[in-house]
Amino acid sequence: MNLNRIFNKCLSDIGGETNEDVRLYRTRPKRISRKIFFEQVIWATWVSGMRRKSADTFLERAEEKGFCWDFAELGTWGKQDFLQFVEKLHGRPVPERANKKWKAVYSIAKKINGYLSEEDFRQAFFGGKVQSANLDGKDVQRLVNLELPFIGERNAHFIIRNIGGETIKCDRWIEAFLRYYKVSLDELENKLQELQIPLGLFDVVLWAYCEKFVVAISKFSTHFSQAFP
């Protein structure tokens, strides 16, 4: 496996630095805050079990209608305020999956709004780290250990990466990659670090490439055997 060649070809084929996902990676937040964290909690929660485009479209339309994702506002709501919000957004009856997702978001908003300061929040969630670039796999585990709804190991990786840390979310494309090349996630991460390829960037590039060119997991082996002989 020529990992450097694979990475560079995938990056080039998706448009290099002009690719939207790569641009988002390059402009990730530099400083950890409740606001940034909560924005990524909402995104990770909503994209769970959905196509990214569908989740993005839903959230954008909701924002255009004036719905607010501010943790400081949601965190002060009572139960009735929350129920009215969900019904106004989805209509009645509220779909079960949507209700579960908003309950998760609501409970996390109340939790992080309960901290008296950003420093207290960062201490409880990230061991006091301030700069997002310092986030890594240890912070993923710390986040998992908080047992927040919808924030299991995969979403913890996703959130840490999106707020500025370097980690790989072991989703379907990464799993297919590991199976095809018969390597473990630890081995992949070690090799990327040797090549000085940021873990989060590799994750973003492989995901974008596979979504565009491979499309289905069942086609992964055939595609990669032809594209990377």
C-alpha positions as semicolon CSV with decimal commas, in nm:
position;residue;x (nm);y (nm);z (nm)
1;M;0,000;0,000;0,000
2;N;0,148;0,330;-0,114
3;L;-0,044;0,550;0,128
4;N;0,116;0,874;0,014
5;R;0,017;0,806;-0,349
6;I;-0,337;0,708;-0,249
7;F;-0,382;1,024;-0,044
8;N;-0,243;1,259;-0,307
9;K;-0,447;1,106;-0,590
10;C;-0,768;1,115;-0,387
11;L;-0,698;1,477;-0,290
12;S;-0,627;1,574;-0,650
13;D;-0,934;1,394;-0,786
14;I;-1,172;1,574;-0,549
15;G;-1,033;1,913;-0,649
16;G;-0,750;1,961;-0,404
17;E;-0,769;2,271;-0,188
18;T;-1,075;2,395;-0,376
19;N;-1,287;2,105;-0,248
20;E;-1,553;2,226;-0,004
21;D;-1,477;1,961;0,259
22;V;-1,105;2,035;0,243
23;R;-1,174;2,408;0,275
24;L;-1,390;2,344;0,580
25;Y;-1,111;2,135;0,730
26;R;-0,860;2,413;0,670
27;T;-1,082;2,674;0,836
28;R;-1,176;2,478;1,147
29;P;-1,196;2,671;1,477
30;K;-0,870;2,744;1,658
31;R;-1,017;2,784;2,006
32;I;-1,250;2,548;2,194
33;S;-1,579;2,698;2,312
34;R;-1,926;2,585;2,408
35;K;-2,070;2,755;2,100
36;I;-1,838;2,570;1,862
37;F;-1,887;2,242;2,044
38;F;-2,267;2,273;2,043
39;E;-2,278;2,352;1,672
40;Q;-2,092;2,030;1,601
41;V;-2,312;1,834;1,844
42;I;-2,615;1,939;1,641
43;W;-2,449;1,849;1,312
44;A;-2,323;1,511;1,437
45;T;-2,661;1,428;1,588
46;W;-2,861;1,522;1,281
47;V;-2,637;1,358;1,026
48;S;-2,656;1,026;1,218
49;G;-2,848;0,781;1,003
50;M;-2,898;1,037;0,724
51;R;-2,726;1,143;0,407
52;R;-2,520;1,453;0,474
53;K;-2,699;1,656;0,205
54;S;-3,039;1,576;0,357
55;A;-2,928;1,681;0,705
56;D;-2,764;1,996;0,572
57;T;-3,073;2,094;0,374
58;F;-3,301;2,038;0,673
59;L;-3,091;2,249;0,910
60;E;-3,045;2,528;0,655
61;R;-3,420;2,551;0,591
62;A;-3,491;2,552;0,964
63;E;-3,244;2,837;1,017
64;E;-3,404;3,031;0,730
65;K;-3,736;3,000;0,916
66;G;-3,579;3,157;1,224
67;F;-3,507;2,850;1,438
68;C;-3,218;2,905;1,677
69;W;-2,943;2,662;1,774
70;D;-2,798;2,868;2,060
71;F;-2,710;2,646;2,357
72;A;-2,761;2,937;2,597
73;E;-3,123;2,973;2,481
74;L;-3,209;2,604;2,455
75;G;-3,038;2,544;2,787
76;T;-3,284;2,767;2,971
77;W;-3,600;2,619;2,823
78;G;-3,852;2,429;3,026
79;K;-4,014;2,110;2,898
80;Q;-4,310;2,294;2,746
81;D;-4,083;2,534;2,556
82;F;-3,894;2,238;2,417
83;L;-4,212;2,056;2,308
84;Q;-4,343;2,366;2,134
85;F;-4,012;2,411;1,952
86;V;-4,007;2,053;1,819
87;E;-4,373;2,059;1,713
88;K;-4,331;2,394;1,539
89;L;-4,028;2,261;1,354
90;H;-4,165;1,919;1,254
91;G;-4,541;1,945;1,286
92;R;-4,760;1,694;1,468
93;P;-4,705;1,413;1,525
94;V;-4,329;1,462;1,561
95;P;-4,137;1,175;1,395
96;E;-3,991;0,946;1,662
97;R;-3,634;0,969;1,533
98;A;-3,648;1,349;1,514
99;N;-3,787;1,367;1,866
100;K;-3,501;1,151;2,000
101;K;-3,243;1,367;1,826
102;W;-3,385;1,692;1,963
103;K;-3,411;1,547;2,311
104;A;-3,041;1,464;2,289
105;V;-2,956;1,815;2,168
106;Y;-3,174;1,970;2,439
107;S;-3,014;1,769;2,719
108;I;-2,663;1,856;2,600
109;A;-2,757;2,225;2,575
110;K;-2,876;2,219;2,937
111;K;-2,560;2,042;3,049
112;I;-2,309;2,278;2,888
113;N;-2,514;2,586;2,976
114;G;-2,484;2,480;3,339
115;Y;-2,113;2,562;3,349
116;L;-2,032;2,904;3,490
117;S;-1,758;2,975;3,238
118;E;-1,586;2,853;2,923
119;E;-1,293;2,750;3,141
120;D;-1,514;2,526;3,355
121;F;-1,663;2,370;3,042
122;R;-1,322;2,305;2,885
123;Q;-1,192;2,154;3,206
124;A;-1,485;1,914;3,234
125;F;-1,497;1,814;2,867
126;F;-1,139;1,847;2,741
127;G;-0,911;1,845;3,042
128;G;-0,866;2,220;3,025
129;K;-0,738;2,235;2,668
130;V;-0,798;2,569;2,498
131;Q;-0,649;2,529;2,149
132;S;-0,848;2,294;1,928
133;A;-0,534;2,173;1,748
134;N;-0,431;2,001;2,073
135;L;-0,734;1,771;2,069
136;D;-0,663;1,406;1,993
137;G;-0,773;1,050;2,061
138;K;-0,758;1,098;2,438
139;D;-1,020;1,371;2,407
140;V;-1,237;1,140;2,200
141;Q;-1,236;0,891;2,486
142;R;-1,297;1,166;2,740
143;L;-1,602;1,275;2,540
144;V;-1,728;0,917;2,512
145;N;-1,692;0,873;2,888
146;L;-1,932;1,163;2,949
147;E;-2,207;0,935;2,808
148;L;-2,390;1,212;2,625
149;P;-2,689;1,101;2,414
150;F;-2,602;1,028;2,049
151;I;-2,232;1,088;2,124
152;G;-2,082;0,743;2,103
153;E;-1,730;0,671;1,982
154;R;-1,792;0,748;1,614
155;N;-1,966;1,078;1,676
156;A;-1,705;1,170;1,936
157;H;-1,434;1,127;1,670
158;F;-1,646;1,329;1,426
159;I;-1,697;1,617;1,672
160;I;-1,334;1,629;1,783
161;R;-1,220;1,641;1,422
162;N;-1,470;1,909;1,326
163;I;-1,379;2,141;1,611
164;G;-1,011;2,125;1,518
165;G;-0,855;1,805;1,650
166;E;-0,671;1,535;1,458
167;T;-0,855;1,205;1,463
168;I;-1,018;0,957;1,226
169;K;-1,383;0,866;1,245
170;C;-1,399;0,493;1,173
171;D;-1,704;0,511;0,948
172;R;-1,801;0,291;0,653
173;W;-1,533;0,419;0,412
174;I;-1,251;0,394;0,664
175;E;-1,370;0,044;0,757
176;A;-1,376;-0,056;0,390
177;F;-1,025;0,089;0,347
178;L;-0,893;-0,106;0,645
179;R;-1,050;-0,430;0,521
180;Y;-0,918;-0,386;0,168
181;Y;-0,560;-0,313;0,273
182;K;-0,571;-0,553;0,570
183;V;-0,446;-0,299;0,824
184;S;-0,573;-0,189;1,164
185;L;-0,678;0,165;1,245
186;D;-0,372;0,202;1,469
187;E;-0,145;0,091;1,185
188;L;-0,310;0,335;0,947
189;E;-0,275;0,623;1,193
190;N;0,090;0,541;1,261
191;K;0,168;0,534;0,889
192;L;-0,009;0,865;0,831
193;Q;0,188;1,023;1,113
194;E;0,513;0,892;0,962
195;L;0,416;1,054;0,632
196;Q;0,310;1,373;0,814
197;I;-0,040;1,350;0,669
198;P;-0,289;1,493;0,923
199;L;-0,532;1,225;1,041
200;G;-0,836;1,448;1,007
201;L;-0,739;1,558;0,657
202;F;-0,695;1,198;0,541
203;D;-1,038;1,116;0,686
204;V;-1,198;1,410;0,504
205;V;-1,025;1,336;0,173
206;L;-1,104;0,963;0,172
207;W;-1,468;1,030;0,263
208;A;-1,509;1,293;-0,011
209;Y;-1,337;1,073;-0,269
210;C;-1,544;0,765;-0,191
211;E;-1,872;0,956;-0,180
212;K;-1,797;1,096;-0,525
213;F;-1,629;0,807;-0,706
214;V;-1,704;0,482;-0,520
215;V;-2,058;0,555;-0,399
216;A;-2,137;0,205;-0,267
217;I;-1,939;-0,005;-0,020
218;S;-1,990;-0,309;-0,242
219;K;-1,788;-0,135;-0,516
220;F;-1,494;-0,037;-0,295
221;S;-1,262;-0,329;-0,372
222;T;-1,323;-0,318;-0,746
223;H;-1,274;0,056;-0,764
224;F;-0,957;0,066;-0,554
225;S;-0,799;-0,230;-0,735
226;Q;-0,843;-0,038;-1,061
227;A;-0,763;0,313;-0,937
228;F;-0,465;0,209;-0,721
229;P;-0,313;-0,106;-0,880
